[in-house]
Structures are given as C-alpha cells and as structure tokens.
Amino acid sequence: MEGVSVNYAPGTAYSRDCSTAGIAQAVAAARQSDVTLAFVGEEAILSGEAHSLADISLKGAQNQLIAALKATGKPLVLVVMAGRPLTIGEQVDQADAVLYSFHPGTMGGPALADLIWGKANPSGKTPVTFPKMVGQVPVYYAHHNTGRPANKTELLLNDIPLEAGQTSLGNTSYHLDAGFDPLFPFGYGLSYTTFRYDNVRLASDQLHQSDNVEVSFDLTNTGDREGTEVAQLYVRDLVGSIARPVRELKHFERITLQPGETRTVTFTVPVSDLAFCGRDMTTRVEPGDFALWVAGDSQSGSPVSFTVVD
C-alpha cells in the first residue's frame, strides 16, 4: 500500500452509548484518504466466562459509522476485534474487505499492520461458526442430521406471496428468514491468493479397523502470490448405531504454495480415529459406510465414500 493515504479519526469504535459523536470527523478523514480502515467490534470486558450477550450485533453507533464511511465511496476495510462471532452480515456486505482479528495479544498491532499492508498473506480459518442472525444459535458445523433436512430448494421468506394461505412449506429444517447456511462456516477463511482442490481419491475404499484411511488430492495455488492454505479433512459416519454428526474434522494441515504451484498431498488418518462412544458406553469403530471430504472449510468439497469392515 505504498503511496496510499490512510487517515485515522477517533470515533465511536467501541462506544456502547449510541452516541454518534465523532462520525462526522471520521467521514471527513475518510474523504481525504484512498482507503478507509474501520476498527470495530467489542471491548474485551464484554467477552469471556460469565460475559454472555443475548444480542451479538455491533454495539453503540458502530453500524451507523460503517454506513457513513461506506457512503463516502472510498474502499472500506473492516477490522473486527471481538471475543465471539458477531452477527455482522449487513456490515460485511458494505465492506470491501473484512479482517476478523478476534482479540489479539500484545503483538496484534504489528501483525495486523503486516496483513493490511500485504507484508504477510492471511491464512487463518474461522474456529467457530458465524451465525447470520442470533436466532440461528446454537449453530455449529458438527450438528446431528435432522429428520427432514432441507434440500435448499425450499421457499424463503421473501419468496412467499403476500396473503398466501396457511399451508405447508415442506416441513424441513431451515429458517425462513436466515435461509440454510451460516454467515461463515467453521474452517472458512480467505487470503490474497486462491486455491483449488482436485482429484480427491482414496488408496482403498474397503478398510479394516486396524487400517489407515489414506486420501490424496491435488492442491493448486491459482493466484499470483505465495499463500498458505489450511486443508481440512472431514468424515461422516453414515450408519452409526446412534446419531452421528453430519461432518467431523479429523485432520488438517497448513500447506504453503508458490503462485501456480500444484502439489499432491496425502493425509493419513487411523481408522481408530473414527471411534465414538456408543449406548453401552464403549468406545469403538462400528463397521459401515462413511463419507469423506477434503476441502477449505466445513461446507465445501464433494464427498468420496469408503466402508469399514470387521
């Protein structure tokens, strides 16, 4: 960002009193700059043990500040400092880029500067699921399947005709207003480059309990600068004797690639890692069918199948 002007204007970053004092000053500074950096979020005292919130949107006048900065027409970068996922879908849509730093430690300032100025390439992934609306909570990637999962072709709130009669809309599991997905899934994150997963294949699709699940894939850096991808392996037990999560993270690895580089990567996971505690309180791997994904987050990728036999 050499030669790019960035001004700082004290404003309402963490105010809880809804005062709009300082917004005009921030807007004036933004109009004189090439790029606007808006640091928003929540104070450290608002998060931690015994610090629950029923409303996890931005506090005070922060939303008004973001809207006012967006209205200047200057590129807007949001840096969000918070101790929890926040419901910031509208603010993400207003921003040109978002860096979610949570509450960094003592070297957070230099780290953020290196990322914003491009001296380092972001490679972090979300360690939790971000809801669109607080009514989705609890929302997490490793949930159990429902009896009638949505197929994502159902009507949403704005699709329902006005004055429609009282009738069934399918009785599947989703929210009419929030839709089918979270704001950001577990394991999600962007960088200054892009990655592509290809040719996911298993060494064997018939495994014994003493074997290893061995899966290989081709990972390509499709961008124009070096980057690190956190490749993730998820598994689903399709026929467990008790309900099993729709996906479980079983392995991940940080892989650094040069621009245009493709690397064949192999993950090896013991079949014993597929064990769970059954109704008899015994931990074991049950024979049956499994699905496996290798992807950049918990909602991406196409499954491959394997079977564990006695």
C-alpha positions as CSV (number, residue, x, y, z in Angstrom):
1,M,0.0,0.0,0.0
2,E,2.9,2.3,-0.6
3,G,1.7,5.7,-1.6
4,V,-1.8,5.1,-0.4
5,S,-3.1,7.6,2.2
6,V,-4.9,6.2,5.3
7,N,-6.1,8.7,7.9
8,Y,-7.1,7.9,11.4
9,A,-10.1,9.6,13.1
10,P,-11.2,8.8,16.6
11,G,-14.8,8.0,16.6
12,T,-17.3,5.5,18.0
13,A,-15.4,2.3,17.6
14,Y,-16.3,0.7,20.9
15,S,-19.0,3.1,22.2
16,R,-22.0,1.5,23.9
17,D,-23.9,4.7,24.5
18,C,-25.1,5.0,20.9
19,S,-23.5,8.4,20.6
20,T,-22.8,9.5,17.0
21,A,-20.2,12.0,18.1
22,G,-17.1,11.5,16.0
23,I,-18.8,10.0,13.0
24,A,-18.6,13.3,11.1
25,Q,-14.9,13.6,11.8
26,A,-14.3,10.0,10.7
27,V,-16.2,10.7,7.5
28,A,-14.2,13.8,6.8
29,A,-10.9,11.9,7.3
30,A,-12.2,9.1,5.0
31,R,-12.9,11.5,2.2
32,Q,-9.3,12.7,2.3
33,S,-8.0,9.2,2.1
34,D,-7.6,6.5,-0.6
35,V,-8.7,3.7,1.7
36,T,-10.7,3.6,4.9
37,L,-9.7,1.3,7.8
38,A,-12.5,1.0,10.3
39,F,-11.7,-0.8,13.5
40,V,-14.9,-2.1,15.1
41,G,-16.0,-4.8,17.5
42,E,-16.4,-5.1,21.2
43,E,-14.4,-4.3,24.3
44,A,-12.6,-7.1,26.0
45,I,-14.7,-6.8,29.1
46,L,-17.8,-7.9,27.1
47,S,-16.4,-11.3,26.3
48,G,-15.1,-14.2,28.4
49,E,-16.5,-16.5,31.1
50,A,-19.8,-15.2,32.6
51,H,-20.0,-12.5,29.9
52,S,-22.8,-13.8,27.7
53,L,-24.8,-11.5,25.4
54,A,-28.3,-12.0,24.1
55,D,-27.6,-9.5,21.3
56,I,-24.3,-10.2,19.4
57,S,-24.6,-7.4,16.9
58,L,-22.2,-4.4,16.9
59,K,-22.8,-2.2,19.9
60,G,-23.4,1.5,20.0
61,A,-23.3,3.6,16.8
62,Q,-20.8,1.3,15.0
63,N,-23.3,0.3,12.3
64,Q,-24.1,4.0,11.6
65,L,-20.4,4.7,11.4
66,I,-19.8,1.9,8.9
67,A,-22.8,3.0,6.8
68,A,-21.5,6.6,6.8
69,L,-18.0,5.5,5.8
70,K,-19.4,3.3,3.0
71,A,-21.3,6.3,1.7
72,T,-18.1,8.2,1.0
73,G,-17.4,5.8,-1.9
74,K,-13.9,5.1,-0.6
75,P,-12.8,1.4,-0.3
76,L,-13.7,0.2,3.2
77,V,-11.8,-2.3,5.1
78,L,-13.3,-3.6,8.4
79,V,-11.0,-4.9,11.1
80,V,-13.2,-6.6,13.7
81,M,-11.9,-7.1,17.2
82,A,-14.2,-9.3,19.3
83,G,-14.2,-12.3,21.6
84,R,-17.1,-14.1,19.8
85,P,-18.7,-14.4,16.4
86,L,-20.9,-11.4,15.7
87,T,-23.9,-11.0,13.5
88,I,-22.4,-8.6,11.0
89,G,-23.8,-9.8,7.7
90,E,-25.0,-6.3,6.7
91,Q,-21.7,-4.8,7.6
92,V,-19.7,-7.5,5.7
93,D,-21.8,-6.6,2.6
94,Q,-20.9,-2.9,3.0
95,A,-17.2,-3.6,3.3
96,D,-14.7,-4.3,0.5
97,A,-12.7,-6.5,2.8
98,V,-13.0,-7.8,6.4
99,L,-10.2,-8.9,8.7
100,Y,-11.6,-10.7,11.8
101,S,-8.8,-10.5,14.4
102,F,-10.8,-11.6,17.5
103,H,-8.9,-10.1,20.4
104,P,-5.2,-10.3,19.6
105,G,-2.3,-10.4,22.0
106,T,0.5,-7.9,22.6
107,M,1.8,-8.3,19.1
108,G,-1.6,-7.9,17.5
109,G,-0.9,-4.4,16.2
110,P,2.3,-5.3,14.2
111,A,0.6,-8.5,13.0
112,L,-2.5,-6.5,11.7
113,A,-0.2,-4.0,10.1
114,D,1.7,-6.7,8.2
115,L,-1.5,-8.3,7.0
116,I,-3.2,-5.0,5.9
117,W,-0.1,-3.7,4.1
118,G,0.4,-7.0,2.4
119,K,3.7,-7.9,4.1
120,A,2.1,-11.2,5.1
121,N,-0.7,-13.2,3.5
122,P,-3.7,-14.1,5.7
123,S,-4.2,-17.8,6.2
124,G,-6.4,-18.1,9.3
125,K,-9.7,-20.0,9.3
126,T,-12.7,-19.5,11.4
127,P,-12.5,-21.6,14.6
128,V,-16.3,-21.3,15.1
129,T,-19.4,-20.9,13.0
130,F,-20.7,-17.4,12.5
131,P,-24.5,-17.0,12.5
132,K,-26.4,-14.6,10.2
133,M,-28.9,-14.0,13.0
134,V,-28.8,-14.7,16.7
135,G,-31.9,-16.9,16.3
136,Q,-29.7,-19.5,14.5
137,V,-27.8,-20.1,17.7
138,P,-26.8,-22.7,18.6
139,V,-25.2,-23.2,15.2
140,Y,-22.2,-25.4,14.6
141,Y,-20.8,-27.5,11.8
142,A,-20.8,-30.9,13.6
143,H,-24.5,-30.9,14.3
144,H,-26.6,-34.1,14.0
145,N,-28.8,-34.6,11.0
146,T,-32.5,-33.7,11.3
147,G,-35.4,-36.0,10.3
148,R,-36.2,-33.7,7.4
149,P,-33.1,-31.8,6.3
150,A,-33.6,-29.0,3.8
151,N,-32.6,-29.6,0.2
152,K,-32.1,-25.8,-0.3
153,T,-34.8,-25.5,-2.9
154,E,-37.4,-24.5,-0.3
155,L,-39.2,-21.1,-0.3
156,L,-37.6,-18.3,1.7
157,L,-39.4,-15.5,3.5
158,N,-39.4,-13.1,0.5
159,D,-40.5,-15.9,-1.9
160,I,-43.8,-16.4,-0.1
161,P,-46.6,-14.4,-1.9
162,L,-48.4,-11.8,0.1
163,E,-51.6,-13.0,1.6
164,A,-50.7,-16.6,0.9
165,G,-52.9,-19.2,2.5
166,Q,-51.8,-21.2,5.5
167,T,-50.2,-24.3,4.1
168,S,-47.2,-26.5,4.4
169,L,-43.9,-25.1,3.0
170,G,-42.2,-28.5,3.2
171,N,-41.6,-29.0,6.9
172,T,-37.9,-29.2,6.5
173,S,-35.2,-27.8,8.8
174,Y,-34.2,-24.3,8.0
175,H,-35.1,-20.7,8.8
176,L,-37.4,-18.8,6.5
177,D,-35.5,-15.5,7.1
178,A,-31.9,-16.7,7.6
179,G,-32.0,-19.4,5.0
180,F,-30.0,-22.6,5.0
181,D,-26.4,-21.6,5.9
182,P,-24.5,-19.6,8.5
183,L,-22.8,-16.3,7.7
184,F,-19.4,-18.0,7.7
185,P,-18.9,-21.8,8.2
186,F,-16.4,-23.3,10.6
187,G,-13.0,-23.5,8.9
188,Y,-13.6,-20.7,6.4
189,G,-11.1,-18.0,5.5
190,L,-9.8,-16.1,2.5
191,S,-6.3,-14.9,1.6
192,Y,-4.6,-12.7,-1.0
193,T,-4.5,-15.7,-3.3
194,T,-6.9,-18.6,-4.2
195,F,-6.7,-22.3,-4.0
196,R,-8.3,-25.2,-5.9
197,Y,-8.8,-28.8,-4.8
198,D,-8.7,-31.6,-7.4
199,N,-8.6,-35.3,-7.8
200,V,-9.5,-36.4,-4.3
201,R,-9.0,-40.1,-4.2
202,L,-8.7,-42.9,-1.6
203,A,-5.9,-45.5,-1.6
204,S,-8.7,-48.1,-0.7
205,D,-12.4,-47.9,-0.2
206,Q,-12.6,-51.1,1.9
207,L,-10.8,-50.8,5.2
208,H,-10.3,-52.9,8.4
209,Q,-10.3,-51.4,11.8
210,S,-6.5,-51.8,12.0
211,D,-6.0,-49.9,8.7
212,N,-5.4,-46.2,7.9
213,V,-7.7,-44.0,5.8
214,E,-5.3,-42.7,3.2
215,V,-6.6,-39.9,1.0
216,S,-4.7,-37.9,-1.7
217,F,-5.6,-34.8,-3.5
218,D,-4.1,-32.1,-5.7
219,L,-3.9,-28.6,-4.3
220,T,-3.2,-25.7,-6.6
221,N,-2.4,-22.1,-5.8
222,T,-4.4,-20.4,-8.6
223,G,-3.5,-16.8,-7.6
224,D,-0.4,-14.6,-8.3
225,R,1.3,-14.7,-4.9
226,E,2.6,-17.2,-2.4
227,G,0.0,-18.4,0.1
228,T,-0.7,-20.9,2.8
229,E,-3.9,-23.0,2.7
230,V,-5.3,-24.9,5.7
231,A,-6.6,-28.1,4.0
232,Q,-9.1,-29.9,6.1
233,L,-10.4,-33.5,6.2
234,Y,-14.0,-34.2,7.3
235,V,-15.7,-37.5,7.8
236,R,-19.3,-38.6,8.4
237,D,-20.4,-42.0,9.7
238,L,-23.5,-42.8,7.7
239,V,-24.8,-45.7,9.6
240,G,-23.8,-45.3,13.3
241,S,-25.9,-47.0,15.9
242,I,-26.5,-43.6,17.5
243,A,-26.9,-40.3,15.7
244,R,-23.6,-39.1,14.3
245,P,-22.6,-35.5,13.2
246,V,-23.0,-34.5,9.6
247,R,-19.3,-33.8,9.5
248,E,-16.4,-34.2,11.9
249,L,-13.0,-32.6,11.4
250,K,-10.4,-35.4,11.6
251,H,-7.2,-33.8,10.2
252,F,-5.9,-30.5,8.9
253,E,-2.6,-29.3,7.6
254,R,-1.1,-26.0,6.6
255,I,0.3,-26.1,3.0
256,T,2.3,-23.3,1.5
257,L,2.4,-23.0,-2.3
258,Q,4.0,-20.6,-4.8
259,P,1.9,-18.9,-7.4
260,G,0.7,-21.5,-9.9
261,E,2.2,-24.4,-8.0
262,T,0.3,-27.7,-7.7
263,R,1.2,-30.2,-5.0
264,T,-0.1,-33.7,-4.4
265,V,-0.9,-34.1,-0.7
266,T,-1.7,-37.2,1.2
267,F,-3.5,-37.3,4.5
268,T,-3.3,-40.5,6.7
269,V,-5.8,-41.0,9.4
270,P,-6.1,-44.2,11.5
271,V,-9.5,-45.9,11.2
272,S,-9.4,-45.9,15.0
273,D,-9.9,-42.1,14.9
274,L,-13.5,-42.8,13.7
275,A,-14.4,-44.4,17.0
276,F,-17.3,-43.0,19.2
277,C,-18.9,-43.8,22.5
278,G,-22.0,-46.0,22.0
279,R,-25.1,-46.5,24.0
280,D,-23.3,-49.1,26.1
281,M,-20.6,-46.5,26.9
282,T,-18.0,-48.5,25.0
283,T,-15.8,-46.6,22.5
284,R,-15.3,-48.4,19.3
285,V,-15.4,-48.1,15.5
286,E,-18.5,-49.6,14.0
287,P,-18.4,-51.3,10.6
288,G,-20.3,-49.4,7.9
289,D,-20.3,-46.8,5.3
290,F,-18.6,-43.4,5.6
291,A,-18.3,-40.2,3.6
292,L,-15.1,-38.1,3.4
293,W,-14.4,-34.6,2.3
294,V,-11.2,-32.7,1.7
295,A,-11.8,-29.0,1.4
296,G,-11.0,-25.5,2.6
297,D,-13.9,-25.3,5.0
298,S,-16.6,-27.4,6.6
299,Q,-19.2,-26.8,3.9
300,S,-17.2,-27.2,0.8
301,G,-16.0,-30.2,-1.3
302,S,-17.5,-33.3,-2.9
303,P,-17.6,-36.5,-0.8
304,V,-15.8,-39.7,-1.6
305,S,-17.0,-43.0,0.1
306,F,-15.4,-45.8,1.9
307,T,-16.5,-48.8,4.0
308,V,-15.1,-50.1,7.3
309,V,-15.5,-53.9,7.6
310,D,-15.0,-56.2,10.5
